[in-house]
Amino acid sequence: MQPEPLPQEVQQVQTEAGLVKALGASFAAAVVPGLGHAVLRKWDRALVFFLSISVMFALGLRLRGRLFGPDFTDLFTTLKFVADAGSGLPYWLSWVRGLGTGQAAAYTYDFGNVFIYVAGLLNMLVVVDAFDIAMGRKP
Amino acid sequence: MTGHFTNLVVFSVFVSVVFTFIAKYETRARVRYFFFLLGSFVLLSILAGWLMYPFPF
């Protein structure tokens, strides 16, 4: 597949105010999936990202997945926590409420974990996308 | 939600939707890219499953 060419009106933002706006949008996206795009008035993308990532996260919990807390004793546990926490507020609210204890005996346990990891990792991509849009690198 | 295949398809749908909205800007391009990604996820997963079938572990 050929990469889609960027529209002509896309121009890079190089002002300090533009950078502040981009960082604000990125922070909003990191806290709530899709909020960064809503701040930038990209309503369709905001809705799609919010629904997709939130539903994936919720399905992960429903499939008996486990939420990995901030435990930095070894590399893999740290990476699991980073991937999980990428979802932002859904992760922290669930973690504080004691959800996502995980049932390793359930055959959906691994599916659940993967849903939760990937929801967080996708939200990290969404954060970068919000930054790029705010900087004028993407439409 | 039971069954590996159902979980695979649901997972692929959500990931494909997010990738599509990150990568494409026009409706027609989005629809084509979404189905391309979804098909790739599902078919390559089935292929990988068959390739791993003879493994004893």
N, CA and C atoms of all chains as a GROMACS GRO file, in nm:
protein
  588
    1MET      N    1   0.082  -0.121   0.000
    1MET     CA    2   0.000   0.000   0.000
    1MET      C    3   0.085   0.126   0.000
    2GLN      N    4   0.048   0.224  -0.084
    2GLN     CA    5   0.121   0.350  -0.089
    2GLN      C    6   0.083   0.435   0.033
    3PRO      N    7   0.182   0.504   0.093
    3PRO     CA    8   0.146   0.595   0.203
    3PRO      C    9   0.058   0.709   0.153
    4GLU      N   10  -0.040   0.743   0.236
    4GLU     CA   11  -0.134   0.848   0.195
    4GLU      C   12  -0.064   0.984   0.203
    5PRO      N   13  -0.067   1.064   0.095
    5PRO     CA   14   0.000   1.195   0.102
    5PRO      C   15  -0.073   1.289   0.197
    6LEU      N   16   0.004   1.374   0.266
    6LEU     CA   17  -0.057   1.470   0.359
    6LEU      C   18  -0.125   1.581   0.280
    7PRO      N   19  -0.241   1.631   0.327
    7PRO     CA   20  -0.306   1.744   0.261
    7PRO      C   21  -0.217   1.869   0.262
    8GLN      N   22  -0.239   1.957   0.164
    8GLN     CA   23  -0.157   2.077   0.149
    8GLN      C   24  -0.164   2.170   0.270
    9GLU      N   25  -0.283   2.172   0.336
    9GLU     CA   26  -0.300   2.271   0.443
    9GLU      C   27  -0.223   2.236   0.571
   10VAL      N   28  -0.164   2.116   0.576
   10VAL     CA   29  -0.090   2.077   0.695
   10VAL      C   30   0.042   2.153   0.700
   11GLN      N   31   0.062   2.231   0.804
   11GLN     CA   32   0.186   2.307   0.819
   11GLN      C   33   0.237   2.292   0.961
   12GLN      N   34   0.365   2.277   0.972
   12GLN     CA   35   0.423   2.255   1.105
   12GLN      C   36   0.411   2.379   1.192
   13VAL      N   37   0.374   2.354   1.319
   13VAL     CA   38   0.366   2.462   1.417
   13VAL      C   39   0.501   2.473   1.485
   14GLN      N   40   0.558   2.595   1.487
   14GLN     CA   41   0.690   2.609   1.547
   14GLN      C   42   0.694   2.719   1.653
   15THR      N   43   0.577   2.759   1.703
   15THR     CA   44   0.575   2.862   1.806
   15THR      C   45   0.573   2.797   1.944
   16GLU      N   46   0.604   2.876   2.044
   16GLU     CA   47   0.605   2.826   2.182
   16GLU      C   48   0.462   2.791   2.226
   17ALA      N   49   0.366   2.875   2.185
   17ALA     CA   50   0.226   2.848   2.220
   17ALA      C   51   0.179   2.717   2.158
   18GLY      N   52   0.226   2.691   2.036
   18GLY     CA   53   0.191   2.566   1.969
   18GLY      C   54   0.245   2.445   2.043
   19LEU      N   55   0.366   2.459   2.094
   19LEU     CA   56   0.428   2.349   2.169
   19LEU      C   57   0.354   2.324   2.299
   20VAL      N   58   0.314   2.434   2.366
   20VAL     CA   59   0.237   2.420   2.491
   20VAL      C   60   0.105   2.350   2.464
   21LYS      N   61   0.038   2.389   2.355
   21LYS     CA   62  -0.088   2.326   2.318
   21LYS      C   63  -0.068   2.177   2.288
   22ALA      N   64   0.041   2.146   2.221
   22ALA     CA   65   0.069   2.006   2.186
   22ALA      C   66   0.096   1.923   2.312
   23LEU      N   67   0.171   1.982   2.404
   23LEU     CA   68   0.199   1.909   2.528
   23LEU      C   69   0.072   1.892   2.611
   24GLY      N   70  -0.014   1.995   2.612
   24GLY     CA   71  -0.142   1.985   2.683
   24GLY      C   72  -0.230   1.876   2.624
   25ALA      N   73  -0.236   1.872   2.491
   25ALA     CA   74  -0.317   1.769   2.424
   25ALA      C   75  -0.262   1.630   2.454
   26SER      N   76  -0.130   1.618   2.454
   26SER     CA   77  -0.067   1.488   2.482
   26SER      C   78  -0.097   1.445   2.626
   27PHE      N   79  -0.090   1.539   2.718
   27PHE     CA   80  -0.119   1.507   2.858
   27PHE      C   81  -0.265   1.463   2.873
   28ALA      N   82  -0.356   1.538   2.808
   28ALA     CA   83  -0.499   1.502   2.814
   28ALA      C   84  -0.521   1.362   2.756
   29ALA      N   85  -0.452   1.332   2.646
   29ALA     CA   86  -0.466   1.200   2.583
   29ALA      C   87  -0.411   1.090   2.673
   30ALA      N   88  -0.305   1.122   2.747
   30ALA     CA   89  -0.247   1.021   2.836
   30ALA      C   90  -0.336   0.994   2.956
   31VAL      N   91  -0.413   1.095   2.998
   31VAL     CA   92  -0.499   1.079   3.116
   31VAL      C   93  -0.628   1.004   3.078
   32VAL      N   94  -0.694   1.050   2.974
   32VAL     CA   95  -0.818   0.984   2.928
   32VAL      C   96  -0.805   0.953   2.779
   33PRO      N   97  -0.819   0.828   2.739
   33PRO     CA   98  -0.808   0.795   2.596
   33PRO      C   99  -0.904   0.880   2.512
   34GLY      N  100  -0.850   0.947   2.412
   34GLY     CA  101  -0.934   1.026   2.321
   34GLY      C  102  -0.951   1.171   2.362
   35LEU      N  103  -0.919   1.204   2.487
   35LEU     CA  104  -0.941   1.342   2.533
   35LEU      C  105  -0.849   1.441   2.460
   36GLY      N  106  -0.729   1.396   2.427
   36GLY     CA  107  -0.636   1.482   2.355
   36GLY      C  108  -0.692   1.523   2.219
   37HIS      N  109  -0.755   1.430   2.151
   37HIS     CA  110  -0.815   1.461   2.021
   37HIS      C  111  -0.939   1.548   2.038
   38ALA      N  112  -1.011   1.529   2.148
   38ALA     CA  113  -1.128   1.615   2.174
   38ALA      C  114  -1.082   1.759   2.199
   39VAL      N  115  -0.971   1.776   2.270
   39VAL     CA  116  -0.916   1.909   2.293
   39VAL      C  117  -0.881   1.976   2.160
   40LEU      N  118  -0.834   1.893   2.065
   40LEU     CA  119  -0.796   1.945   1.932
   40LEU      C  120  -0.914   1.951   1.836
   41ARG      N  121  -1.033   1.921   1.887
   41ARG     CA  122  -1.159   1.924   1.809
   41ARG      C  123  -1.160   1.824   1.695
   42LYS      N  124  -1.093   1.711   1.716
   42LYS     CA  125  -1.101   1.600   1.620
   42LYS      C  126  -1.200   1.501   1.679
   43TRP      N  127  -1.328   1.535   1.665
   43TRP     CA  128  -1.432   1.465   1.741
   43TRP      C  129  -1.445   1.318   1.702
   44ASP      N  130  -1.437   1.288   1.571
   44ASP     CA  131  -1.455   1.149   1.529
   44ASP      C  132  -1.345   1.060   1.586
   45ARG      N  133  -1.221   1.108   1.577
   45ARG     CA  134  -1.110   1.029   1.630
   45ARG      C  135  -1.118   1.018   1.783
   46ALA      N  136  -1.157   1.127   1.847
   46ALA     CA  137  -1.169   1.124   1.994
   46ALA      C  138  -1.268   1.016   2.038
   47LEU      N  139  -1.383   1.012   1.970
   47LEU     CA  140  -1.485   0.914   2.007
   47LEU      C  141  -1.438   0.771   1.981
   48VAL      N  142  -1.377   0.752   1.865
   48VAL     CA  143  -1.330   0.617   1.829
   48VAL      C  144  -1.222   0.570   1.926
   49PHE      N  145  -1.127   0.656   1.958
   49PHE     CA  146  -1.019   0.616   2.047
   49PHE      C  147  -1.072   0.590   2.188
   50PHE      N  148  -1.161   0.676   2.234
   50PHE     CA  149  -1.216   0.657   2.368
   50PHE      C  150  -1.291   0.524   2.378
   51LEU      N  151  -1.379   0.500   2.282
   51LEU     CA  152  -1.459   0.377   2.287
   51LEU      C  153  -1.371   0.253   2.270
   52SER      N  154  -1.284   0.253   2.170
   52SER     CA  155  -1.203   0.134   2.142
   52SER      C  156  -1.115   0.098   2.260
   53ILE      N  157  -1.043   0.197   2.312
   53ILE     CA  158  -0.947   0.167   2.419
   53ILE      C  159  -1.019   0.134   2.550
   54SER      N  160  -1.126   0.207   2.581
   54SER     CA  161  -1.200   0.178   2.704
   54SER      C  162  -1.265   0.040   2.699
   55VAL      N  163  -1.323   0.007   2.584
   55VAL     CA  164  -1.390  -0.125   2.573
   55VAL      C  165  -1.286  -0.237   2.578
   56MET      N  166  -1.172  -0.217   2.512
   56MET     CA  167  -1.067  -0.320   2.519
   56MET      C  168  -1.021  -0.340   2.663
   57PHE      N  169  -1.004  -0.231   2.735
   57PHE     CA  170  -0.959  -0.238   2.874
   57PHE      C  171  -1.064  -0.313   2.959
   58ALA      N  172  -1.192  -0.275   2.940
   58ALA     CA  173  -1.299  -0.338   3.018
   58ALA      C  174  -1.311  -0.488   2.984
   59LEU      N  175  -1.296  -0.520   2.856
   59LEU     CA  176  -1.302  -0.662   2.817
   59LEU      C  177  -1.186  -0.740   2.879
   60GLY      N  178  -1.071  -0.676   2.888
   60GLY     CA  179  -0.957  -0.741   2.952
   60GLY      C  180  -0.988  -0.778   3.096
   61LEU      N  181  -1.053  -0.686   3.168
   61LEU     CA  182  -1.092  -0.716   3.306
   61LEU      C  183  -1.197  -0.827   3.309
   62ARG      N  184  -1.292  -0.818   3.215
   62ARG     CA  185  -1.401  -0.917   3.209
   62ARG      C  186  -1.348  -1.057   3.177
   63LEU      N  187  -1.238  -1.061   3.102
   63LEU     CA  188  -1.179  -1.191   3.066
   63LEU      C  189  -1.082  -1.240   3.175
   64ARG      N  190  -1.097  -1.187   3.294
   64ARG     CA  191  -1.019  -1.229   3.412
   64ARG      C  192  -0.871  -1.193   3.401
   65GLY      N  193  -0.843  -1.086   3.327
   65GLY     CA  194  -0.705  -1.040   3.317
   65GLY      C  195  -0.660  -0.975   3.447
   66ARG      N  196  -0.529  -0.958   3.460
   66ARG     CA  197  -0.474  -0.902   3.582
   66ARG      C  198  -0.417  -0.763   3.556
   67LEU      N  199  -0.438  -0.672   3.650
   67LEU     CA  200  -0.375  -0.541   3.642
   67LEU      C  201  -0.244  -0.547   3.720
   68PHE      N  202  -0.135  -0.519   3.652
   68PHE     CA  203  -0.005  -0.520   3.718
   68PHE      C  204   0.021  -0.384   3.780
   69GLY      N  205   0.046  -0.383   3.911
   69GLY     CA  206   0.068  -0.258   3.983
   69GLY      C  207   0.210  -0.207   3.965
   70PRO      N  208   0.240  -0.092   4.026
   70PRO     CA  209   0.375  -0.037   4.016
   70PRO      C  210   0.477  -0.119   4.093
   71ASP      N  211   0.526  -0.224   4.032
   71ASP     CA  212   0.622  -0.313   4.094
   71ASP      C  213   0.745  -0.316   4.002
   72PHE      N  214   0.859  -0.268   4.054
   72PHE     CA  215   0.976  -0.253   3.968
   72PHE      C  216   1.086  -0.354   4.004
   73THR      N  217   1.046  -0.470   4.057
   73THR     CA  218   1.146  -0.567   4.102
   73THR      C  219   1.219  -0.634   3.985
   74ASP      N  220   1.152  -0.655   3.874
   74ASP     CA  221   1.224  -0.708   3.758
   74ASP      C  222   1.171  -0.644   3.630
   75LEU      N  223   1.244  -0.665   3.523
   75LEU     CA  224   1.217  -0.594   3.397
   75LEU      C  225   1.077  -0.623   3.343
   76PHE      N  226   1.039  -0.752   3.342
   76PHE     CA  227   0.912  -0.788   3.279
   76PHE      C  228   0.792  -0.736   3.358
   77THR      N  229   0.802  -0.740   3.490
   77THR     CA  230   0.693  -0.685   3.571
   77THR      C  231   0.680  -0.535   3.548
   78THR      N  232   0.795  -0.470   3.535
   78THR     CA  233   0.794  -0.325   3.508
   78THR      C  234   0.729  -0.296   3.374
   79LEU      N  235   0.767  -0.375   3.272
   79LEU     CA  236   0.710  -0.353   3.138
   79LEU      C  237   0.559  -0.379   3.137
   80LYS      N  238   0.516  -0.481   3.212
   80LYS     CA  239   0.372  -0.510   3.219
   80LYS      C  240   0.298  -0.393   3.283
   81PHE      N  241   0.357  -0.338   3.389
   81PHE     CA  242   0.295  -0.222   3.455
   81PHE      C  243   0.288  -0.104   3.359
   82VAL      N  244   0.397  -0.078   3.287
   82VAL     CA  245   0.400   0.036   3.195
   82VAL      C  246   0.293   0.020   3.086
   83ALA      N  247   0.283  -0.103   3.032
   83ALA     CA  248   0.182  -0.127   2.928
   83ALA      C  249   0.041  -0.108   2.984
   84ASP      N  250   0.016  -0.163   3.101
   84ASP     CA  251  -0.117  -0.151   3.164
   84ASP      C  252  -0.152  -0.006   3.192
   85ALA      N  253  -0.056   0.066   3.252
   85ALA     CA  254  -0.082   0.203   3.296
   85ALA      C  255  -0.095   0.300   3.180
   86GLY      N  256  -0.056   0.257   3.061
   86GLY     CA  257  -0.070   0.342   2.942
   86GLY      C  258  -0.214   0.383   2.916
   87SER      N  259  -0.309   0.307   2.969
   87SER     CA  260  -0.451   0.340   2.948
   87SER      C  261  -0.492   0.466   3.023
   88GLY      N  262  -0.413   0.507   3.120
   88GLY     CA  263  -0.444   0.629   3.194
   88GLY      C  264  -0.547   0.608   3.303
   89LEU      N  265  -0.645   0.697   3.307
   89LEU     CA  266  -0.743   0.696   3.416
   89LEU      C  267  -0.817   0.561   3.431
   90PRO      N  268  -0.859   0.495   3.323
   90PRO     CA  269  -0.925   0.364   3.343
   90PRO      C  270  -0.839   0.267   3.424
   91TYR      N  271  -0.707   0.270   3.400
   91TYR     CA  272  -0.618   0.181   3.475
   91TYR      C  273  -0.616   0.220   3.622
   92TRP      N  274  -0.590   0.350   3.648
   92TRP     CA  275  -0.572   0.392   3.788
   92TRP      C  276  -0.701   0.376   3.868
   93LEU      N  277  -0.816   0.409   3.808
   93LEU     CA  278  -0.943   0.391   3.879
   93LEU      C  279  -0.966   0.244   3.913
   94SER      N  280  -0.941   0.157   3.818
   94SER     CA  281  -0.961   0.013   3.841
   94SER      C  282  -0.864  -0.039   3.946
   95TRP      N  283  -0.741   0.008   3.938
   95TRP     CA  284  -0.639  -0.038   4.032
   95TRP      C  285  -0.671   0.006   4.175
   96VAL      N  286  -0.713   0.131   4.188
   96VAL     CA  287  -0.748   0.183   4.322
   96VAL      C  288  -0.867   0.106   4.378
   97ARG      N  289  -0.962   0.070   4.290
   97ARG     CA  290  -1.081  -0.001   4.337
   97ARG      C  291  -1.056  -0.151   4.358
   98GLY      N  292  -0.934  -0.196   4.331
   98GLY     CA  293  -0.899  -0.336   4.355
   98GLY      C  294  -0.950  -0.431   4.248
   99LEU      N  295  -0.982  -0.378   4.132
   99LEU     CA  296  -1.026  -0.466   4.022
   99LEU      C  297  -0.904  -0.528   3.955
  100GLY      N  298  -0.928  -0.627   3.871
  100GLY     CA  299  -0.819  -0.685   3.794
  100GLY      C  300  -0.722  -0.766   3.878
  101THR      N  301  -0.777  -0.847   3.968
  101THR     CA  302  -0.689  -0.934   4.047
  101THR      C  303  -0.637  -1.050   3.963
  102GLY      N  304  -0.712  -1.084   3.856
  102GLY     CA  305  -0.667  -1.190   3.765
  102GLY      C  306  -0.693  -1.328   3.820
  103GLN      N  307  -0.738  -1.416   3.732
  103GLN     CA  308  -0.756  -1.556   3.771
  103GLN      C  309  -0.674  -1.641   3.675
  104ALA      N  310  -0.552  -1.677   3.721
  104ALA     CA  311  -0.460  -1.747   3.632
  104ALA      C  312  -0.516  -1.882   3.585
  105ALA      N  313  -0.610  -1.939   3.661
  105ALA     CA  314  -0.667  -2.069   3.623
  105ALA      C  315  -0.768  -2.056   3.509
  106ALA      N  316  -0.823  -1.935   3.491
  106ALA     CA  317  -0.922  -1.916   3.385
  106ALA      C  318  -0.854  -1.923   3.248
  107TYR      N  319  -0.916  -1.988   3.152
  107TYR     CA  320  -0.848  -2.002   3.024
  107TYR      C  321  -0.846  -1.873   2.944
  108THR      N  322  -0.926  -1.776   2.986
  108THR     CA  323  -0.923  -1.645   2.919
  108THR      C  324  -0.823  -1.550   2.985
  109TYR      N  325  -0.750  -1.599   3.086
  109TYR     CA  326  -0.657  -1.512   3.160
  109TYR      C  327  -0.557  -1.443   3.068
  110ASP      N  328  -0.493  -1.520   2.980
  110ASP     CA  329  -0.393  -1.460   2.890
  110ASP      C  330  -0.456  -1.363   2.792
  111PHE      N  331  -0.576  -1.400   2.742
  111PHE     CA  332  -0.648  -1.307   2.654
  111PHE      C  333  -0.674  -1.175   2.728
  112GLY      N  334  -0.721  -1.187   2.850
  112GLY     CA  335  -0.752  -1.068   2.930
  112GLY      C  336  -0.630  -0.980   2.948
  113ASN      N  337  -0.516  -1.044   2.982
  113ASN     CA  338  -0.393  -0.966   2.999
  113ASN      C  339  -0.355  -0.895   2.869
  114VAL      N  340  -0.365  -0.967   2.757
  114VAL     CA  341  -0.326  -0.906   2.629
  114VAL      C  342  -0.418  -0.789   2.595
  115PHE      N  343  -0.548  -0.803   2.620
  115PHE     CA  344  -0.640  -0.692   2.595
  115PHE      C  345  -0.599  -0.568   2.676
  116ILE      N  346  -0.562  -0.591   2.803
  116ILE     CA  347  -0.525  -0.477   2.889
  116ILE      C  348  -0.391  -0.416   2.846
  117TYR      N  349  -0.292  -0.501   2.814
  117TYR     CA  350  -0.163  -0.448   2.767
  117TYR      C  351  -0.183  -0.364   2.641
  118VAL      N  352  -0.255  -0.422   2.546
  118VAL     CA  353  -0.266  -0.357   2.415
  118VAL      C  354  -0.350  -0.230   2.423
  119ALA      N  355  -0.450  -0.227   2.511
  119ALA     CA  356  -0.526  -0.102   2.530
  119ALA      C  357  -0.430   0.009   2.574
  120GLY      N  358  -0.340  -0.022   2.667
  120GLY     CA  359  -0.243   0.078   2.714
  120GLY      C  360  -0.145   0.117   2.605
  121LEU      N  361  -0.097   0.019   2.530
  121LEU     CA  362   0.001   0.049   2.425
  121LEU      C  363  -0.062   0.131   2.312
  122LEU      N  364  -0.188   0.098   2.280
  122LEU     CA  365  -0.257   0.177   2.177
  122LEU      C  366  -0.275   0.321   2.224
  123ASN      N  367  -0.304   0.338   2.352
  123ASN     CA  368  -0.321   0.476   2.402
  123ASN      C  369  -0.191   0.554   2.394
  124MET      N  370  -0.077   0.485   2.407
  124MET     CA  371   0.050   0.555   2.390
  124MET      C  372   0.065   0.605   2.246
  125LEU      N  373   0.022   0.524   2.150
  125LEU     CA  374   0.024   0.568   2.010
  125LEU      C  375  -0.069   0.688   1.990
  126VAL      N  376  -0.185   0.683   2.058
  126VAL     CA  377  -0.283   0.792   2.046
  126VAL      C  378  -0.225   0.921   2.104
  127VAL      N  379  -0.147   0.910   2.211
  127VAL     CA  380  -0.082   1.029   2.269
  127VAL      C  381   0.013   1.092   2.166
  128VAL      N  382   0.093   1.008   2.102
  128VAL     CA  383   0.186   1.059   2.000
  128VAL      C  384   0.110   1.120   1.883
  129ASP      N  385  -0.002   1.057   1.846
  129ASP     CA  386  -0.085   1.109   1.736
  129ASP      C  387  -0.141   1.248   1.771
  130ALA      N  388  -0.188   1.263   1.895
  130ALA     CA  389  -0.241   1.393   1.938
  130ALA      C  390  -0.131   1.499   1.934
  131PHE      N  391  -0.012   1.462   1.975
  131PHE     CA  392   0.102   1.556   1.972
  131PHE      C  393   0.130   1.599   1.827
  132ASP      N  394   0.135   1.501   1.737
  132ASP     CA  395   0.164   1.530   1.596
  132ASP      C  396   0.057   1.621   1.534
  133ILE      N  397  -0.069   1.595   1.569
  133ILE     CA  398  -0.178   1.679   1.514
  133ILE      C  399  -0.163   1.822   1.566
  134ALA      N  400  -0.137   1.834   1.697
  134ALA     CA  401  -0.125   1.968   1.756
  134ALA      C  402  -0.005   2.044   1.700
  135MET      N  403   0.101   1.972   1.662
  135MET     CA  404   0.219   2.036   1.606
  135MET      C  405   0.205   2.064   1.456
  136GLY      N  406   0.090   2.020   1.400
  136GLY     CA  407   0.067   2.046   1.259
  136GLY      C  408   0.135   1.950   1.164
  137ARG      N  409   0.179   1.836   1.218
  137ARG     CA  410   0.245   1.737   1.132
  137ARG      C  411   0.147   1.646   1.062
  138LYS      N  412   0.023   1.642   1.115
  138LYS     CA  413  -0.082   1.558   1.058
  138LYS      C  414  -0.212   1.639   1.053
  139PRO      N  415  -0.304   1.603   0.963
  139PRO     CA  416  -0.433   1.675   0.957
  139PRO      C  417  -0.524   1.638   1.072
  140MET      N  418  -1.798  -1.405   2.668
  140MET     CA  419  -1.720  -1.414   2.545
  140MET      C  420  -1.628  -1.535   2.553
  141THR      N  421  -1.672  -1.643   2.492
  141THR     CA  422  -1.592  -1.765   2.499
  141THR      C  423  -1.540  -1.800   2.361
  142GLY      N  424  -1.435  -1.873   2.356
  142GLY     CA  425  -1.380  -1.917   2.228
  142GLY      C  426  -1.262  -1.833   2.186
  143HIS      N  427  -1.155  -1.902   2.148
  143HIS     CA  428  -1.033  -1.832   2.107
  143HIS      C  429  -1.057  -1.748   1.983
  144PHE      N  430  -1.132  -1.805   1.887
  144PHE     CA  431  -1.151  -1.733   1.761
  144PHE      C  432  -1.230  -1.604   1.782
  145THR      N  433  -1.333  -1.610   1.866
  145THR     CA  434  -1.411  -1.489   1.896
  145THR      C  435  -1.322  -1.382   1.958
  146ASN      N  436  -1.241  -1.424   2.054
  146ASN     CA  437  -1.150  -1.328   2.118
  146ASN      C  438  -1.053  -1.269   2.017
  147LEU      N  439  -1.004  -1.355   1.928
  147LEU     CA  440  -0.911  -1.309   1.825
  147LEU      C  441  -0.976  -1.204   1.736
  148VAL      N  442  -1.099  -1.230   1.693
  148VAL     CA  443  -1.168  -1.136   1.603
  148VAL      C  444  -1.198  -1.005   1.675
  149VAL      N  445  -1.247  -1.013   1.798
  149VAL     CA  446  -1.278  -0.891   1.874
  149VAL      C  447  -1.152  -0.806   1.894
  150PHE      N  448  -1.045  -0.874   1.933
  150PHE     CA  449  -0.917  -0.805   1.951
  150PHE      C  450  -0.874  -0.738   1.820
  151SER      N  451  -0.883  -0.811   1.710
  151SER     CA  452  -0.839  -0.758   1.580
  151SER      C  453  -0.923  -0.639   1.537
  152VAL      N  454  -1.053  -0.643   1.564
  152VAL     CA  455  -1.141  -0.532   1.526
  152VAL      C  456  -1.097  -0.403   1.597
  153PHE      N  457  -1.078  -0.412   1.729
  153PHE     CA  458  -1.043  -0.290   1.803
  153PHE      C  459  -0.906  -0.235   1.762
  154VAL      N  460  -0.809  -0.325   1.749
  154VAL     CA  461  -0.674  -0.277   1.712
  154VAL      C  462  -0.676  -0.218   1.570
  155SER      N  463  -0.750  -0.284   1.480
  155SER     CA  464  -0.757  -0.233   1.342
  155SER      C  465  -0.824  -0.096   1.337
  156VAL      N  466  -0.929  -0.078   1.416
  156VAL     CA  467  -0.998   0.053   1.418
  156VAL      C  468  -0.902   0.163   1.463
  157VAL      N  469  -0.829   0.138   1.571
  157VAL     CA  470  -0.739   0.242   1.623
  157VAL      C  471  -0.627   0.270   1.522
  158PHE      N  472  -0.566   0.166   1.467
  158PHE     CA  473  -0.460   0.186   1.367
  158PHE      C  474  -0.512   0.264   1.247
  159THR      N  475  -0.634   0.229   1.206
  159THR     CA  476  -0.691   0.296   1.088
  159THR      C  477  -0.709   0.444   1.112
  160PHE      N  478  -0.764   0.480   1.228
  160PHE     CA  479  -0.789   0.623   1.255
  160PHE      C  480  -0.660   0.700   1.283
  161ILE      N  481  -0.553   0.628   1.319
  161ILE     CA  482  -0.424   0.696   1.335
  161ILE      C  483  -0.360   0.718   1.198
  162ALA      N  484  -0.376   0.620   1.109
  162ALA     CA  485  -0.298   0.623   0.984
  162ALA      C  486  -0.369   0.690   0.868
  163LYS      N  487  -0.503   0.688   0.864
  163LYS     CA  488  -0.575   0.737   0.746
  163LYS      C  489  -0.670   0.851   0.784
  164TYR      N  490  -0.695   0.940   0.685
  164TYR     CA  491  -0.773   1.061   0.714
  164TYR      C  492  -0.904   1.068   0.637
  165GLU      N  493  -0.916   0.990   0.530
  165GLU     CA  494  -1.037   0.998   0.448
  165GLU      C  495  -1.119   0.870   0.463
  166THR      N  496  -1.251   0.885   0.453
  166THR     CA  497  -1.340   0.773   0.483
  166THR      C  498  -1.311   0.651   0.396
  167ARG      N  499  -1.299   0.674   0.265
  167ARG     CA  500  -1.277   0.561   0.174
  167ARG      C  501  -1.146   0.488   0.207
  168ALA      N  502  -1.040   0.567   0.229
  168ALA     CA  503  -0.911   0.507   0.263
  168ALA      C  504  -0.919   0.434   0.396
  169ARG      N  505  -0.997   0.489   0.489
  169ARG     CA  506  -1.011   0.424   0.621
  169ARG      C  507  -1.080   0.289   0.609
  170VAL      N  508  -1.187   0.284   0.530
  170VAL     CA  509  -1.262   0.158   0.516
  170VAL      C  510  -1.172   0.051   0.456
  171ARG      N  511  -1.102   0.086   0.350
  171ARG     CA  512  -1.014  -0.011   0.283
  171ARG      C  513  -0.905  -0.057   0.378
  172TYR      N  514  -0.842   0.035   0.448
  172TYR     CA  515  -0.731   0.002   0.537
  172TYR      C  516  -0.778  -0.083   0.655
  173PHE      N  517  -0.899  -0.051   0.706
  173PHE     CA  518  -0.954  -0.128   0.818
  173PHE      C  519  -0.971  -0.275   0.779
  174PHE      N  520  -1.033  -0.299   0.662
  174PHE     CA  521  -1.055  -0.438   0.623
  174PHE      C  522  -0.925  -0.508   0.587
  175PHE      N  523  -0.831  -0.434   0.532
  175PHE     CA  524  -0.699  -0.492   0.505
  175PHE      C  525  -0.633  -0.537   0.634
  176LEU      N  526  -0.635  -0.451   0.736
  176LEU     CA  527  -0.573  -0.485   0.865
  176LEU      C  528  -0.645  -0.601   0.932
  177LEU      N  529  -0.781  -0.592   0.934
  177LEU     CA  530  -0.859  -0.696   1.000
  177LEU      C  531  -0.833  -0.832   0.936
  178GLY      N  532  -0.837  -0.837   0.804
  178GLY     CA  533  -0.811  -0.962   0.732
  178GLY      C  534  -0.672  -1.013   0.761
  179SER      N  535  -0.575  -0.922   0.763
  179SER     CA  536  -0.437  -0.963   0.787
  179SER      C  537  -0.422  -1.022   0.927
  180PHE      N  538  -0.480  -0.954   1.025
  180PHE     CA  539  -0.472  -1.005   1.164
  180PHE      C  540  -0.528  -1.146   1.173
  181VAL      N  541  -0.649  -1.164   1.122
  181VAL     CA  542  -0.719  -1.292   1.139
  181VAL      C  543  -0.648  -1.402   1.059
  182LEU      N  544  -0.620  -1.376   0.932
  182LEU     CA  545  -0.561  -1.481   0.849
  182LEU      C  546  -0.420  -1.517   0.896
  183LEU      N  547  -0.339  -1.418   0.928
  183LEU     CA  548  -0.202  -1.448   0.973
  183LEU      C  549  -0.202  -1.519   1.109
  184SER      N  550  -0.301  -1.488   1.193
  184SER     CA  551  -0.310  -1.559   1.322
  184SER      C  552  -0.344  -1.706   1.300
  185ILE      N  553  -0.438  -1.731   1.207
  185ILE     CA  554  -0.474  -1.870   1.178
  185ILE      C  555  -0.353  -1.943   1.118
  186LEU      N  556  -0.282  -1.875   1.028
  186LEU     CA  557  -0.163  -1.935   0.968
  186LEU      C  558  -0.058  -1.967   1.074
  187ALA      N  559  -0.035  -1.871   1.165
  187ALA     CA  560   0.062  -1.893   1.272
  187ALA      C  561   0.019  -2.009   1.361
  188GLY      N  562  -0.113  -2.020   1.385
  188GLY     CA  563  -0.165  -2.131   1.465
  188GLY      C  564  -0.136  -2.266   1.399
  189TRP      N  565  -0.158  -2.272   1.267
  189TRP     CA  566  -0.132  -2.397   1.195
  189TRP      C  567   0.016  -2.430   1.194
  190LEU      N  568   0.100  -2.329   1.179
  190LEU     CA  569   0.245  -2.354   1.178
  190LEU      C  570   0.293  -2.405   1.314
  191MET      N  571   0.226  -2.361   1.422
  191MET     CA  572   0.267  -2.404   1.557
  191MET      C  573   0.202  -2.536   1.597
  192TYR      N  574   0.108  -2.584   1.516
  192TYR     CA  575   0.032  -2.704   1.552
  192TYR      C  576   0.120  -2.825   1.586
  193PRO      N  577   0.227  -2.853   1.508
  193PRO     CA  578   0.308  -2.973   1.539
  193PRO      C  579   0.396  -2.958   1.662
  194PHE      N  580   0.409  -2.837   1.717
  194PHE     CA  581   0.499  -2.820   1.832
  194PHE      C  582   0.448  -2.900   1.951
  195PRO      N  583   0.538  -2.971   2.020
  195PRO     CA  584   0.494  -3.055   2.132
  195PRO      C  585   0.471  -2.976   2.261
  196PHE      N  586   0.489  -2.844   2.263
  196PHE     CA  587   0.472  -2.767   2.388
  196PHE      C  588   0.384  -2.647   2.362
   0.00000   0.00000   0.00000
